Amino acid sequence: MAGVHQVWKIYTLLGYLHLCQSSITPRTSFFLGSPGRVLSTYKTSDVQNTTALLLSPDAATLFVGVKNAVLSLDVSQPDVITLKNKYNWTPLKSDHYRCGTSDKNCANFVRVLQFINSTHLYACGSFAFKPEDIILTADSLSVSRAAQSAKGVCPYKGSERNTAVFVDGELYTATTKDYSGVTPIISRHFSKGRNNLNLETSQKTLNDPTFISSSYIPSEGKVLFFFREEATEYSFMERFTASRVAQVCTDDNGGERILQKCWTTFAKSQLICQTEKQPFNLLQDIVMMPPADDESPDNILFYGIFTSQWALGPSPTAVCAFTLGSIKAAFSGAYKTYTAETNQWKKQTNLNSKLGKCGIHNDNDITLNLVKKTFLTATTVKSEGNKQLLITNEQLYSRITAQTVQAASGHNYTVLYLLTETGFLHKVVLLKNGSHIIEEIQVFTQPQTVKSILLSVTKGVVFVGSSEGVIRVPVSNCSFYSSCAECVLAQDPFCGWDSQGEACIPVSDMKPDLHQDVENGNAGEQCKNLKISSGALVPKVVLVQLYRLVMLPCHSRSRQAKVTWRFSNHSTVPQSLYLQHEDGSLVFFVTPNTAREYLCVTEEQGFQQTVAISLKIRASSRSQTSSPYSGLYAGKEMEPIPTLDLYEETIMHQKSYYNEMVAVSSLLAICLCVLAAGALLWWRKSQNKADPAQDIGIPLHIN
């Protein structure tokens, strides 16, 4: 067992090193308050630890489950979010005795917020470690049914993952049903004229699961649950976590003698998202995206975020897609039977194809006894195309939502919205040859674990809930791109360049002949017949002083653009005299030889843009010219400088870095001396201790 575990560590390390070689960089970044990406925010003391979001059918009201309250927000106006109603749902101080030392959880965290019908809401909260539920009217949030105990409907802890979905007025939930959170349960509540159902718990149906999401599939008459748990079918692997999809049928009523008031249709299968060198076995979030109207329900796609339990260093993240057809194939195939006496799983053929089928609750006792211990599929559910849609070692994604967008060409593209642990929303378009992160938008600043995300296709916005409030993010930002090249290079299926109006506009405006290339971003081809620049390149004049450090910015709106600096004769500036920062700016010391004309060239997808900058030496006073260094300390602090693509004449402010350069150089020299002395001392000690007779080498063993 230990040897296998060590092999997996080495195997994972190789995969991790492979992933480090690649990176996916968002093309454009927007920070909170950026004028380039205007967001609407509802941020007051009413919103703490947003745990649930629910949008009304007309997309005008957003219902929000927060700490100790349920809110209804007016989101009908595009630029503002206002409070409509609030229902305070706070535990009494007398309830705090249950919390013990868990003061941070001694509150009511709303963990389920669903529509029962068109006029009423159902809410379930942790209520200071004693779950309660309530029914509220949707229009005013007034109480329609008083709070009742809701053990087994939502968790005791506000931080614990759970999932729930209403189907025809009946509630299907996956959560835990005890104070310590160690007894998982998948159940049906509010059953109409039939039994409420739970899982049979005498077998290993669930093993320390973390519930992620659930979806109702009308064409199958099934509810699917997605979660991760410790896998018991791999006896050679120590503490292996598997990602799962499980099913129950909505027509299930439990058995008459066997599996009374228990699911007869429960089955589970493993989701596989992995590369040749890296297994991604930890499901973080998953979302269902329906197919087009003319496509089979088997083409329903589930997009999931996965990480790895064997990650060394920053955890790599992958996005995989699964089809309903592949899930159905797993549930209709062979199964494994669990034997409690031997604690082993044995392959079981699917006799008469009854396993995994609906409508077997009325079957005979022999069949139900088999169902009772045969619920794990022998085959796994592999990702679509057995590949990953996105892999990154630089971002840890926690939530996902998705939609289909029709481009100007009529081709449909999938756009994913991925929420990072660092507080950014990534907008990703899936292309034939990979994925492209169009932009990242900062939506919160403080690290946190409780987050929620909701997409409204009709409103064209993504709602993000966090401990800092609720933020509305428009899915498109076409007006930000001020030229045909910028509009096309963005590769945003929402946006196209209107040559008549000379503006980047939403494709949904249905104007003909929009310039767009989502697949390749070929601005040179799309914009070749348009007026891109006029006349010769006019250099931007910048006044500088001799013998000072100067920083020339060349900010590109794209982080994916390659920035190079050249002289006016197009030769590259030498690295020995110039330092180019990661943001593309050029830093150097001003001398009579370096006070010249420079060209900043940005290249993206083969399209080049050039900005010319001409340095002119500013006249100095006599006191400043008496010594080459006499004016080093007179420079002003660096101020924010406009981007050069605005072509405004600006006098560059410069700062002396002489003292800093001397200090850093001295510290570097001292460090090198200390390291050299330490290395010499270690070498001498090793020579004194070395015994040539025993110097036979150490073999590498994997235990």
N, C-alpha and C positions, 0 to 999 in steps of 0.2 A: 504493500500500500504506500509506504513512504517513498519507495523507489519510483512508483508511478507519479506520485505527487512532485518529486524533484524533476522528473522528465517534463512534466507539464510546465514547471517554472522555466526551464530552459527553452522549451518550445514557445512559451509566451514571450520570453525575452527576445527571441529572434523576430517574432511578429511585431513586437513593440519597436525594435530598431528599424524594421522595415517601414512602419508607419511614420517614424520620425523623419523619413526622407521626403515625405509629401506634406503639403500644407494647402489649405483652402482659405484664401483671404477674401473678406467682404470687399466688394468694389468701392463702396462708399460708406462712411461712418457718420452718424448723427448722434450728438450728445444731447442730454436733456436741456431744453431751452434753446436749441439750435434754430435759427430762423429758416434754415433750409428744410426743416421737417416739423411742421406745426402740429402739435398734439393737443387733445382735450383731456383734462384731468379733473377728477373729483377727489379732492384730498382734504379731509377734515378729521376731527377727532372721532366722528361716527364710524370711520372706516379703519378697523384694525384687524389684521390677519384675515384677509379675504380668502374664504374657503370654497365658495360656490358662486357661479354665475349662471343666470338663466334669462334668456331674451324672450320677450312677448312675441306672439305670432306676427304682429304688425311691425316688429322691430323698433317700436317707439319707446318701450319701457324695458329697462334692465333691472332685474331683481338680483340682489346681492346678499349672500350669506356671509356675515362677518362675526367677529367676536361679540357675543351677547346681543345680537340684533339681526333683523332682516330688513333690508332697505329696498325701496323702489326708486329708481333714478330715471329722470326724463332725458332720453338720448335722441329725441326727435330733431333737435337743432344741431347742425353740423359743427358749430364752433363752441358749444357750451354743454356741460352736464350739470343738471340741477336735481336736488332732492325733492321727490314727490311725497313719499310717506316713509315712516319708520315704525317698526314694531320692536320694542325693547323686550328682550328675552333673557334676563339676567338671573342666575341662581341666587337664592337667598344666602345670607351669611351663615345661616344654620346648616346649609348644605356643604360648607367648606370642610367639615370634619372628615369627609370622605377623601379629601385630596392628600392628606398626609404631608409629605415634604414636596409634592409636585405642585407648587404654587402656580407655576406658569401655565399648567393645564387646568387650574381651578377656575374654570369659566365655562361658558357655553359656546362651543365652536360648531357652527352649522355645517354638517357634513353631507346632508342630502337636501336638495332644493329642486323640486320637480312639479310640473303641472299635473294635477289629477284630472282636470277637465279644462274647458275654456275659461272658467270663472274662478277656480280655486287652486291654491298652491298647497303642496305638502312640504313640510320642513322637519328635519330630524337633527337634533344637536346632542353633543356629548354631555352637556348640562352637569358639569362638575363631577364627572365619573358616575353619572346615573342617567343614561340616555333617555331623552324624552322627544316626542314628536307632537306636532300641532298642525292644524289645517287653517289657512288664512284665505281671505278673499283677495283676489288679484288686484281689484281696483283701489282698495283702501287699506289693505293689510290688517283688516279687523279680524278678530278670532271667530272662526266658524265652528270649530270643535276644540275644546279645551285640551291642554297638554296632557299626554298620557305616557306611561312607561313604554320605552321602545328598545328593550333589550334584544339584541340580535338583529336590529335594523340598521343602526349606525354605531360606530365604536365609542368606547369610553374615553379615549384620548383624542384631543383635537389634532394631534400630529400624525395620527395613524391613517394610512391609506385605506380607502373603501370605495365601493362603486354601487350604483343603484339605477334602475330604469323602470318606468311605469309602462305596462302593456295592457290596454283595455281596462284601466282602472285597478289592475293588480300590480303590486310592487315586487320586483325581483332584486334582491340585494346580495352583496358579498362583503362580509365584515367579520369581526370577532364578537363573541357574546359574553366575555367575562372581563373582570376588572384588570387582570394582568395582560390581556390581549393575546393569550396563547391558544384559545379555542376558536378556530375559524369555522365559519358557517356560510353556506350558500342557501338561500331560502326564498320562499314566496309568501307574501303577506296580502291581506285584504282580498283573499280568494273569494270569488262570487259563486255561492252554492256548491262549493267543493272544499277539499282539504287545503289548508296551508301546508307547505312542504318544507322539509329540511334535508340535510345530507345524512346518510347512514354513516355513523362515526366509528363503528367497530373496526372498520378496515382503514388502510392508509390512503383514504381518498384525498386528503390534503395534508401537507407536511410543512408547517411554518410558512404559510404563503404571505406574500405582499400583493394585495389586490390592486389592479391598475385601472381597468376600464370594463365597460359592458356595452353590448349593442344588441338591439332586437333586429332579427332577420325575418321580415314578414313572409317572404317566399318559402322559407323553410319551417316556419312556425317554431323558431328556436330563439333562445337568448344565449349569446356567446359571452363568456367571461374571460378576461385576459389577466394573468398574474404571473408571478415567479415564486418558486418554492424550492426547497431542498429535494433533490431527486433521489429516490431510493432504488431505482432500477439499475443503477450503475454500481455494482458491488466493488469494482476495482478502483473507484474514485472516491476520495475522501472529501466530504462536504461539497459536493457539486451542486450548484444552483441551476435549475432549468427554467426557461420561460415557457409558459403554457397558454393554451387556449382550451377552454372547457365549454360544454354545451349542456343545456336542459331544454326540454320541449315544453311549450306553453300548454299543450293538452294533457300533460302528465297529471295524474291524480293519486299517485302512490299505489302500492299493491294492496290486495285484499288481506292476505295473511303474511306474505313476505314483503318487506320494505313498506310497511304501513306508515302512511304520512311521510314517506321518504321518496326521494327522486328515484324513478326507475330508468330515467334516460340520461343520467349524469355520465359523462365521459370526458376524458381529457387527453390532449396530445401535446407534444413538444414542438416549440417554434425554433427553427434553426436559422441563425444569422451569423455567418462566419466566413472568414477568408481562409486561404490555404495555411496561413501562418498565425491567425489570430481568431479565437472563438469569442463572439460577443453573446454572452449568455444571460445578461441581466437586463430584462425589459424595464424601461423607465416610464414610457408613456406610449399610447397607441391611439390612432384615430381612424374611423371608418369613412371612406369616400365612396358614395354610390356611383354606379356606372352611368353612362349616357342613357337616355330614354329608350333608344333602340337596341341596347345591348342586354345580354343575358345577366341575371343576378349573379351568376357564377363569376362575373368580372368585377364584382365588388372588391375594392382594394382596402387593405388595412396597412397604414404606414406607421411603423414603430421605431422608437429610439432605443438603442441597446448600448450597454457598456460591458466591460469584462471584469470578472472577479479576480483575474490574475494580472491586472494592470500593474506595471511597475512605473512609478512616477505619475505624471498627469494621465488621467484615465482617457483612453481613446474612445470616441463615440462613433457609432455607425447608425445609419438609417436604412432599414430594409422594408420591403413591401411583400405582402402575402395576399393571395386571392382567396375568395370564398370557395372557389372550385377546388383548390388544393386542400383546404380545411375539410370540405365535404369528403374528399377522397380518403383522407386519413381516418375519418370517423366511420366510413363504410367498409374499411379494410379489416385486416386481422388485428387481434388484441392480445394483451398480456394478462394472465390471471395471477393474482397474488395469493400465495400460500402462507398463512400466518405461522404454521408449524416450522417451516424452513426459512421464513423471511426471504423468499425468492419469488421471482417473476418468471412465469412459463408462458410461452407463446400459445395462443388459443385461436383456432380458426373460427371465423364468424359464421357459425352454423345458421343456415336459412337467412343469413344477412339480417338477423334481428338486432344484433348489437349496434348501438348508435342510432337506431331507428326510433321514430315517435310512435305512440299508440301501443306500447307493449305493457302498460300497467295492468291490463286485463289478462295478460298471458298466464300460463300455468306456473306452478311453484318451481319446477325444474329450471325453466328459463329465468325466472326472477332470482333464483339462487345463484345462477351463473352470472347474471347482471350484477349482483351484489358484490362480487369479488373480481369482476372483469370490467374495468373501466378505463384502462390505460391502453392507448393504441400502440400497436407494434411498429407502425411506420410514423415518421415525423413529418411535420409541415415545413418544407423548405421555402426560403425566400424566392420571390418571383425571379426567374432567370438564374437562380442560385448565385445571386450577386448582391452587392451593397450599392445603394443609390448615392451614398455620401459617407466618407470616412474622414474624421479629423482628429488630430491629437492636440488641437489648440483650444477646443471648446467642449464644455460638458453641457449637453442639452438636457433639459428636464421636462419640457412640455412641447406638444406638437399639435398643429391643426393644418388642414390642407384644403385646396380647392382646385377646380379645373378652370382655366382661362383660355378663351379663344383669341388667337393672335390675328393680326391684320390679314395674314395669308389664309385664314380659316382653319389652321391647324390648332388642335387643343394641346395645351401645356399644363402640367401639374406644378402648382406653386405651393411650397411648404413654408409654414411659419414656425420657426423653432426658437424656443425661449431658452436662453443660456443661464447658467448659475450666477454669472456676473452681472445680470440685469439687462441684457441686450436681446432684442427680437431680431432674428435673422430671417430675411425673405429670400427663399431659394427657389430657383426654377430648375426643373429636371430636363436635361437635354439628351440628345441621342448619344453623345459621347461623354456624359458625366453630368455634374451639377454645377451651377453657377450661383454664388451668393450675390444677389443684386445689391443689397444694402443691409446694414445693421443699425437698429434704432435703440437707443438707451431708454428703458422704461422704468427702471428703479435703480437705486444706488446701493442699498444695504443688502449684504448677503442674507438669504432667508430660505426656509424650506417650504413654507406654505404659499403656493402660487396657483393661479387658475388662468385659463386662457379660453376664449370663445370667439369664433369667427361668425360674422354675419355677412353672407354673400350678397343679400339684397341691399344692405346698407353700404357694403364695400369697406368694412372696418373690422379690425381685430380688437377685442376688449381683453385687457390684461389686468388681473387683480393681484395685489400684493399687500404687504403690511403697510405700504406707503400710500395706498389709495387705488382707484380704478382709473386706468388710462385707455383712451380710445385712439387707435392708430389706423389712419386711412391706409388701405392696401396699396394705393398707387400715389405717386408723387411726381407726376409728369412735368409739372411746371418748373421743377427744379432744374431741368436740363435746358440750357439756354441756346443750344445750337443743334444742328442736325447731327453732327458728329457725336456730341454728348448723348443725345437721345438714342441713337442707334447703338452706340457702344455700351449703353446700360443693359442691353439684351433683356429688357423688361417687356413681357408680353402684354402688359396693360397699356404701354405707351408707344406712340408712333409720331414721326415728324410730319407736320402739315406744311408743305412747301408754300401754299398760298397764304396762309396766315402766319407763316414763319414762327411756328411755335410747336412745342412738344405737347401733344394732347392725348387724352385717353382714347384707346381704340374703340371703346363703346360709343363714341360720338358718331361712328359710322361714316366718316368722311372718306371719299375714295382716294386712292393713290397715296396712302400713308407710307412713309419710308420707315422700314423696320426690318431687322434681321436678328431674330431671337437666337437662332442656332449658332451663328458665327460672329455677330456684331461687326459686320464688314462695313464700316463707315465710308471707306474709300469708294466702294461700289455704290452704296445707297445714296451718297451725297455728292457724287462726282459731277453731276450736272447742276448743282446748286452753288450759289455764291458763298464760299467759305471765308475767304479773305480778300482784301482789296489792295492792289498795288504792292510795292516792295515792303519788306519787313522794316518797320520803324523801330529803332532801339529806344528803350526806356532809359532816360538819363538819371543817374543816381550820383549825388554828391557825397564824397567820402574824404576822410583826412588820412594823411600819411602815417604809417607806422602804428596802425591800429587794426585789431581784428574786425572783420566785417562778415556779416552773414547775408547772403543773397537767397531769398526764398524763391522756390519754384514749385508752389503748391499745385498739385494736380487734384482735380475732384475725384480721381480714381486712385485707390490704393493699389490697383493691379497694373497701373501704368509704370513703365520703366523710365526712369529719369536719368539723363546723361547731360553733362556740361561740356561745352565745346568753346573754342575760341572763334573769332569771326571768320577764320579760314577753315572752320569745321574740323580742326584737329582737336583731339580729346585733351582735356586739362590733365596734367600729370598728378598722380596721387602723392608724390613726394612733397608738393607744396600746397595741396588743397585737400580738405576733408569734406566728404559728402555725407550728410546725416541720413538717417533712415527716411525722414520725411522729404528728402530730395534737396534740401537747402545746402548751399555751398559755403564753407567757412575757410577763410585764408587771411593772411597778413598783407595789408596794403603797402606796397612799395611802388616806386616809379615804374617798375617792370610789370606789376600785377594790376595796375590801374589801366585797364583796357576794356575792350568790348567782349561780352560773353553771350553765348547762346545756350538757353535751357531747352532741351529737346525731350519731349515726352512721347513715348510710343506705346500704343495699346492696340492689340489685334491687327498689327501692321500699319496702323494709321498714326502719323506723326504730326505733332503740333510744336511750334517753335516760338520762344519768347526771347527777344534780344535786349540785353542790358548793357549800357555803356557807363563805365565809371569815370567820373570827372573829379579831379582833386580840388577840394575846397580850399580857398585862400586861408592861411593860418596867420595868427597874430605873431609878433616878434617873440613873445614869451614862449609860444608853442613851438617855434622853429629853432630856438637856440639849441635844442638837443633832440635827437630822434625820438627820445622817450619822454620828453618833458610834458607832453599832453596826454600820456597814457591814462591818467587818473581823472581827466576832465570830461570824459565821455558820459553821456546820459545812459540810464538804464534802457535796455532793449524794450521797445513798446510793440504791441501787436501790429504787424505790417500787412496791408491788404495783399491778397493774392495777385500775382503778376498778370493773370489772365484778364484783370480789369483794366490794364494799360493806363493806370493813373500815374502821373509824374510825382514821385515821392522822394524825399530826402531821407536816406537811410540813417537811422540812429545806430551808433556804434558804441560798444562798451569795451573797455580795456580788460583783458584777461591775463595781464602780465603776472600779477601776484598769484592768481590761481594756477597759472602754468608753472611757476617756480615751485609752489607748494606741492603740486601733484608730482612734479618731476623728482623732488626731494624725497617724498614718501615712497615713490616707486623704487628709487635707488636703495633706500633703507630696507624695504621689503625684499628686494633681490639679494642684498647682502645677507640678511637673516636666513633666507631660504638656502643660499649657497653654504653658509656655515652649518646649518642643520643637516644638509645632505652630506657634507664632508664628515661630520661627527658620526652620523649613522653608518657611513661606509667604513670608517675606521673600526667602529665597534663590531660590525659584521665580519670584518677581516680577522679581528682578534678571536671571535667566537667560532669561526669556521673550522671544521675538522675535515681535512681532505679525505680521510679514510671513510667517512660516512657520507660523502657527497655523491650519493647514487641516484638522486632524483626522487620525487614524490608522485606516485601514480594517482590519477584522478578516478575516484570511485563515486558512483551515484547510489546512495543507500536508499 
